Amino acid sequence: MPTPNRTSLAEIVSVGRDLLEEGGPTSLTMQRVAERVGVRAPSLYKRVRDRDALLRAVAAATAGDLTERLAASDGTLDSVVRAYRAFAHERPEGFRLLLTPLAPGEALDRAAAPVLSATRRLVGTDALEAARLVTAWMTGFIQMELTGAFRMGGDVDRAFEYGLERLRAGLESP
């Protein structure tokens, strides 16, 4: 008689995401996931090949959540960029994981679609270049913000809004 399944891939990934947010990538181990889902570590290998596969699954789930968040915005550049920033603040370690080679390309492509759509509304045929510009700016700004790199004082929220306003104005220019 086969042993009953005591966990699922979805539960493993969910716990992996929680561990990642609690302590960064080093805290995401097969042993810790197994303890949280109530199985022995070898049992995880029925669902996940190894730690890299677990990290890829966590990245894919994170990209899926980001895609949903961006798609739920009103589709304007401002709304998409603000949703991206809010997501990064809520799941900073997951956000950082999306910037690594472990993040599946197809999941990132789906997350990029709302940004591409928003820039297409502003610039038309140069939408891909505009989307890359917007993504580079917002990702760089958010990375600096999350790491505490803005040390000269001032209001970081105001700086973000200023940058977004200037970026949008530049893209809207003929």
Secondary structure, DSSP 8 states (H G I E B T S, - for coil): --------HHHHHHHHHHHHHHH-GGG--HHHHHHHHTS-HHHHTTT-SSHHHHHHHHHHHHHHHHHHHHHTS-SSHHHHHHHHHHHHHHSHHHHHHTTSTTS-HHHHHHHHHHHHHHHHHHHGGGHHHHHHHHHHHHHHHHHHHHTT---S-S-HHHHHHHHHHHHHHHHH--
